[in-house]
């Protein structure tokens, strides 16, 4: 592999491996990240310096045709032995292509394909363009729901009035630069310049300015970029910013930013999912919960609870994911609880690293989950492999976490002492033990919110899945905006519920795309979209 890397980078390596020297010194021409050179130069600089003994060729040419020779430069009767025979290893390390004409070109690609998980060539290096997303208005089911992206005109039936407050929310995983560089194998389809932070941040800021959301929930916000660029830029646009960095040595976190002109801040409540006293919770993910009050000309107006999180990625640790979610829901319950026992309207955004229809997703929407017999690797639905098939323990988290199976903080109450332990009979002790054991072994999780998803996750006409993230290894939905509202089925398509009554009413959403749509612009990130996630955007109405 070292020799092959040398060829790709334009260097030769001497037989004894003591140094490198330029292999393509004069006439090579750049083709993006690839290079071409006249064959006589390569022959002079390579074959005479033992490059034939150190070149290695991919073993599956149907999907990995690099390096390749342009057939228009070959003699019609010449064919390199075994080179184009799919799935046949190339075994002639000392061959000399004497039949090549002196004007032939060799193409040395800088693209690396060294694992069976790399994307096929049909998904690489597509022409660049702009993806088209449209507003889908859902407040009137009888009109055409689609509007052109950027249309400022609001449906007449969705306008503000004295007793209504309209606002918009964006959820966006902006892709931490450190995480991008640590996981570079996910971005092999990208041209290198589009991966630089100096290129990416202006694009991200441009998107935020364009959509002009009243509330931003951002994930993978790198701390140094947040302090130096992100926060100052957003503050100049009229946002107030709150940030929670991941614990440990992780350099990124979650941010919630809102416009001064729309909301005032009542409370900030960070949530750390790492607990040194709970061995299960050894990961550094975090959440952030804000209580906001709309700025309206009324003596008293309702408040809104906005939560943002980025749950653990690991598909094989569904136990940790569910526990992190329970901790976030417990904090939301504490913040959103009102004096009359009800909850204020709730918006919960983030990257939940779970797909639609998975047990974790269903728990959020349905408010209940019986996880008895559920495999730990099936919780998030990210993988269907045989890995992570250990069954979830009952209960998932230990009692000392202080969170009940209803996903609320437990109130520590001292029991009334009417008898000492010595006064209890053995029968009474046995009954007490049975009751405690039965309570601890409940496999039913619940929460008290009525949460809907802004998005349907499937296109109603075709049933093709929507995707929120797309890179070299996958294209799926993991990002969501959930909101509290009563919902009513308005169509038979999967996930096609629209809020009609309740604390929050969904007015519109920015359309999502299919995997095929995104690969027409070379996936994500690309020249115009600088994260591997799409921003989610919704417009809501709050009854005053």
GILINPE-V890730 format. One record per residue. N is the residue number from 1. SS is DSSP state (H for helix, E for strand, C for the rest). PSI is psi in whole degrees, 0 to 359 (999 if undefined). OMEGA is omega in radians with two decimals (NA if undefined). Layout:
n = {N,N}
ss = {SS,SS}
psi = {PSI,PSI}
omega = {OMEGA,OMEGA}
This chain:
n = {1,2,3,4,5,6,7,8,9,10,11,12,13,14,15,16,17,18,19,20,21,22,23,24,25,26,27,28,29,30,31,32,33,34,35,36,37,38,39,40,41,42,43,44,45,46,47,48,49,50,51,52,53,54,55,56,57,58,59,60,61,62,63,64,65,66,67,68,69,70,71,72,73,74,75,76,77,78,79,80,81,82,83,84,85,86,87,88,89,90,91,92,93,94,95,96,97,98,99,100,101,102,103,104,105,106,107,108,109,110,111,112,113,114,115,116,117,118,119,120,121,122,123,124,125,126,127,128,129,130,131,132,133,134,135,136,137,138,139,140,141,142,143,144,145,146,147,148,149,150,151,152,153,154,155,156,157,158,159,160,161,162,163,164,165,166,167,168,169,170,171,172,173,174,175,176,177,178,179,180,181,182,183,184,185,186,187,188,189,190,191,192,193,194,195,196,197,198,199,200,201,202,203,204,205,206,207,208,209,210,211,212,213,214,215,216,217,218,219,220,221,222,223,224,225,226,227,228,229,230,231,232,233,234,235,236,237,238,239,240,241,242,243,244,245,246,247,248,249,250,251,252,253,254,255,256,257,258,259,260,261,262,263,264,265,266,267,268,269,270,271,272,273,274,275,276,277,278,279,280,281,282,283,284,285,286,287,288,289,290,291,292,293,294,295,296,297,298,299,300,301,302,303,304,305,306,307,308,309,310,311,312,313,314,315,316,317,318,319,320,321,322,323,324,325,326,327,328,329,330,331,332,333,334,335,336,337,338,339,340,341,342,343,344,345,346,347,348,349,350,351,352,353,354,355,356,357,358,359,360,361,362,363,364,365,366,367,368,369,370,371,372,373,374,375,376,377,378,379,380,381,382,383,384,385,386,387,388,389,390,391,392,393,394,395,396,397,398,399,400,401,402,403,404,405,406,407,408,409,410,411,412,413,414,415,416,417,418,419,420,421,422,423,424,425,426,427,428,429,430,431,432,433,434,435,436,437,438,439,440,441,442,443,444,445,446,447,448,449,450,451,452,453,454,455,456,457,458,459,460,461,462,463,464,465,466,467,468,469,470,471,472,473,474,475,476,477,478,479,480,481,482,483,484,485,486,487,488,489,490,491,492,493,494,495,496,497,498,499,500,501,502,503,504,505,506,507,508,509,510,511,512,513,514,515,516,517,518,519,520,521,522,523,524,525,526,527,528,529,530,531,532,533,534,535,536,537,538,539,540,541,542,543,544}
ss = {C,H,H,H,H,H,H,H,H,C,E,E,E,C,C,C,C,C,C,E,E,E,C,C,C,C,C,C,E,E,E,C,C,E,E,E,E,E,H,H,H,H,H,H,H,C,H,H,H,C,H,H,H,C,C,C,C,C,C,C,C,C,C,C,C,C,C,E,E,C,H,H,H,C,C,C,C,C,C,C,C,C,C,C,C,C,C,C,C,C,C,C,C,C,C,C,C,C,C,C,C,C,C,C,E,E,E,E,C,C,C,C,C,C,C,C,C,C,C,C,H,H,H,C,C,C,C,C,C,C,C,C,C,C,E,E,E,C,C,C,C,C,C,C,C,E,E,C,C,C,C,C,C,C,C,H,H,H,C,C,E,C,C,E,E,E,E,E,E,E,E,E,E,C,C,C,H,H,H,H,H,H,C,H,H,H,H,C,C,C,C,H,H,H,H,C,H,H,H,H,H,H,H,H,H,H,H,H,H,H,H,C,C,C,E,E,E,E,E,E,E,E,H,H,H,H,H,H,H,H,H,H,H,H,H,H,C,C,E,E,E,E,E,E,E,C,C,C,C,C,C,E,E,E,E,E,E,E,E,C,C,C,E,E,E,E,E,E,E,E,E,E,C,C,C,C,C,C,C,C,C,C,C,C,C,E,E,E,E,E,E,E,E,E,C,C,C,C,C,C,C,C,E,E,E,E,E,E,E,E,C,C,C,C,C,C,C,H,H,H,H,H,H,H,H,H,H,H,H,H,H,H,H,H,H,H,E,C,C,C,C,C,E,C,E,E,E,E,E,E,E,C,C,C,C,C,C,C,H,H,H,H,H,H,H,H,C,E,E,E,C,C,C,C,E,H,H,H,C,C,C,C,C,C,C,C,C,C,C,C,E,C,C,C,C,C,C,C,H,H,H,C,E,C,C,C,C,C,E,C,C,C,C,C,C,C,C,C,C,C,H,H,H,C,C,H,H,H,H,H,H,H,H,H,H,H,H,H,H,H,C,C,C,E,E,E,C,C,C,C,E,E,E,C,C,C,C,E,C,C,C,C,C,C,E,C,E,C,E,E,C,C,C,C,E,E,C,C,E,E,E,E,E,E,C,E,E,E,E,C,C,C,C,C,C,C,E,E,E,E,E,C,C,E,E,E,E,E,E,E,C,C,E,C,H,H,H,H,H,C,C,C,C,C,C,C,C,C,C,C,C,C,E,C,C,E,E,E,E,E,E,E,E,C}
psi = {325,318,319,320,324,318,316,322,1,30,150,162,130,161,319,358,32,1,174,154,156,132,331,77,330,308,13,150,137,133,83,245,3,169,147,154,146,142,326,328,316,321,317,320,341,303,324,352,31,22,335,335,353,359,141,141,147,149,344,95,344,333,351,71,32,139,159,157,136,123,338,350,2,157,142,334,4,140,124,134,126,357,321,13,111,136,21,120,144,120,1,91,341,23,152,114,75,338,356,137,161,352,7,154,142,138,121,107,144,4,132,128,103,20,152,349,355,151,148,163,338,345,13,142,47,167,149,142,191,128,143,120,146,154,132,109,129,9,346,110,346,353,165,123,346,131,159,141,129,359,120,349,128,143,135,328,0,14,158,155,181,332,19,146,114,140,163,151,133,136,129,118,109,2,97,136,321,318,324,312,328,340,48,339,342,350,30,339,351,149,139,319,330,352,352,140,325,336,323,316,316,324,317,316,324,318,315,317,318,314,333,46,151,331,132,129,107,139,162,47,110,135,312,323,326,313,323,327,311,306,311,321,318,324,326,342,4,17,146,134,135,141,140,115,150,153,179,218,18,130,6,172,199,146,143,125,137,156,131,324,344,328,155,150,127,321,153,128,93,152,122,124,351,131,116,337,2,104,328,324,72,19,158,21,159,170,170,131,124,147,118,147,125,143,98,153,62,152,320,130,153,159,165,134,123,125,148,139,166,101,164,141,316,110,340,7,61,334,319,318,312,322,318,318,318,322,320,317,324,320,319,317,320,319,321,353,134,168,329,6,351,180,142,165,142,137,124,115,163,181,106,0,44,148,159,139,351,162,320,316,315,323,318,314,322,342,8,152,124,108,13,126,4,129,140,330,357,356,316,346,11,328,149,18,178,356,153,39,10,140,142,137,158,117,167,313,155,159,330,355,334,21,130,175,351,8,45,158,134,137,121,111,133,130,147,129,104,333,148,167,326,339,342,137,165,324,318,321,318,318,318,316,320,317,315,316,317,321,319,332,15,133,18,119,146,156,163,11,149,97,134,157,137,322,154,339,351,145,124,330,329,338,6,137,143,153,148,348,144,116,196,335,335,162,104,178,123,350,142,156,111,148,153,122,154,144,158,133,127,357,163,1,152,130,15,56,140,134,126,325,163,187,318,141,128,122,317,161,151,126,150,183,168,167,318,320,316,327,344,342,28,31,203,143,164,191,334,340,111,18,165,8,153,144,138,141,134,151,132,161,131,126,128,999}
omega = {3.13,3.12,-3.14,3.09,3.11,3.13,-3.12,-3.06,3.09,3.12,3.00,3.10,-3.11,-3.00,-3.09,3.02,-3.06,-3.13,3.14,3.06,-3.09,-3.14,-3.13,-2.89,-2.89,-2.85,-3.13,3.12,-3.11,3.00,-3.03,3.09,-3.12,-3.08,2.98,3.09,3.05,-3.07,-3.10,3.10,-3.13,-3.14,-3.12,-3.02,-3.02,-3.01,-3.13,3.13,2.97,3.11,-3.14,-3.11,-3.09,3.08,3.09,-3.05,3.08,-3.07,-3.10,-2.97,3.12,-3.13,-3.08,-3.02,-3.11,-0.10,3.14,3.07,3.10,-3.03,-3.13,3.12,-3.08,2.85,-3.04,-3.09,-3.07,3.07,3.14,-3.05,3.03,-2.98,-3.05,3.13,-3.02,3.06,3.06,-3.11,3.12,-2.97,-3.05,-3.03,-3.06,-3.12,3.09,-3.08,-3.05,-3.10,3.09,3.09,-3.11,3.13,-3.10,3.10,2.98,-3.12,3.11,-3.10,3.06,3.10,-3.12,3.00,-3.06,3.06,-3.08,3.13,-3.13,-3.06,3.11,-3.05,3.13,-3.12,-3.07,2.92,3.08,3.08,-3.10,3.11,-3.14,3.09,-3.09,3.06,-3.02,3.02,3.05,-3.13,-3.05,-3.10,3.10,-3.01,-3.05,-3.14,3.06,-3.01,-2.96,3.03,-3.11,3.12,3.09,3.12,-3.09,-3.09,-3.14,3.09,-3.09,-3.11,3.14,-3.08,3.10,2.99,-3.04,-3.09,3.13,-3.13,-3.14,3.11,-3.10,-3.09,3.04,2.97,-2.99,2.95,-2.97,3.08,3.07,-3.12,3.11,3.12,3.07,-3.08,3.10,-3.12,-3.05,3.13,3.13,-3.01,3.14,3.13,-3.03,2.94,-3.01,-3.10,-3.09,-3.14,-3.14,-3.14,3.14,3.05,-3.01,-3.03,3.09,3.09,3.13,3.13,3.10,3.10,-3.13,3.10,-3.07,-3.08,2.97,-3.13,3.12,3.11,3.08,2.98,-3.03,3.06,-3.09,3.09,-3.08,-2.97,-3.09,3.08,3.12,-3.11,-3.02,-2.99,-2.97,-3.10,3.11,-3.14,-3.13,3.09,3.10,3.10,3.09,3.14,2.87,-3.00,2.99,-2.99,3.02,3.13,3.07,-3.13,-3.09,-3.14,3.13,-2.97,-3.10,-3.13,-3.10,3.11,2.96,-3.12,-3.13,-3.10,3.09,-3.04,-3.07,-3.03,2.90,-3.05,3.10,3.13,3.08,-3.03,3.09,3.13,3.08,-3.11,3.07,3.09,-3.08,-3.11,3.11,-3.09,3.13,-3.01,-3.12,-3.14,-2.91,3.12,-3.08,3.00,3.14,-3.10,3.13,3.00,-3.05,3.08,3.12,3.08,3.14,-3.12,3.11,-3.14,3.14,3.11,3.11,3.13,3.13,3.07,-3.14,-3.13,-3.13,-3.14,3.00,-3.09,3.13,3.12,-2.93,-3.09,-3.06,3.13,3.10,3.10,3.12,3.14,-3.13,3.13,3.07,3.12,3.12,3.11,3.10,3.14,3.10,3.11,3.09,3.12,3.14,-3.07,-3.02,-3.09,-3.13,-3.02,-3.11,3.11,3.12,3.11,3.04,3.11,-3.04,2.97,-3.11,-3.08,2.98,3.01,-3.05,3.12,3.10,-3.06,3.11,3.13,3.12,3.10,3.13,3.11,-3.13,3.10,3.12,-3.05,-3.05,3.11,3.14,3.12,2.97,-3.01,3.12,3.13,-3.11,3.12,-3.06,-3.12,-3.13,-3.02,-3.05,3.13,-3.10,-3.09,3.08,-3.10,-3.12,-3.12,3.02,-3.09,3.03,-3.09,3.10,3.09,3.11,-0.11,-3.11,-3.12,-3.09,-3.12,-3.08,3.02,3.08,3.12,-3.10,3.08,3.04,3.09,3.00,3.09,3.12,3.08,-3.13,-3.13,3.08,-3.14,3.08,-3.08,3.08,3.09,3.03,3.13,-3.11,-3.14,-3.10,3.07,3.13,3.12,3.13,3.10,3.13,3.13,3.12,-3.13,-3.14,-3.13,-3.14,-3.14,-3.13,-3.13,-3.10,-3.04,3.08,3.14,-3.12,3.02,3.12,2.87,-2.93,-3.09,3.02,-3.01,3.05,3.04,3.09,-3.04,-3.13,3.06,3.06,3.07,-2.98,-3.09,-3.03,-3.04,3.12,-3.11,2.90,3.07,3.09,3.10,-3.06,3.05,-2.99,-3.02,-3.09,3.03,-3.03,3.01,3.04,-3.09,-3.06,2.84,3.06,3.14,-3.09,3.13,2.96,-3.07,-3.07,3.14,3.13,3.12,-3.11,-3.10,-3.14,3.05,-3.04,3.07,3.11,-3.12,3.13,3.11,3.11,-3.07,3.14,3.08,3.10,3.14,-3.05,3.07,3.07,-3.01,3.02,-3.03,3.03,3.06,3.14,3.09,-3.06,3.14,3.03,3.07,3.06,3.07,3.13,-0.16,3.05,-3.03,-3.09,-3.12,-2.87,2.97,3.02,3.04,3.00,3.01,3.04,-3.05,-3.12,3.05,-3.08,3.00,3.10,3.09,-3.11,NA}
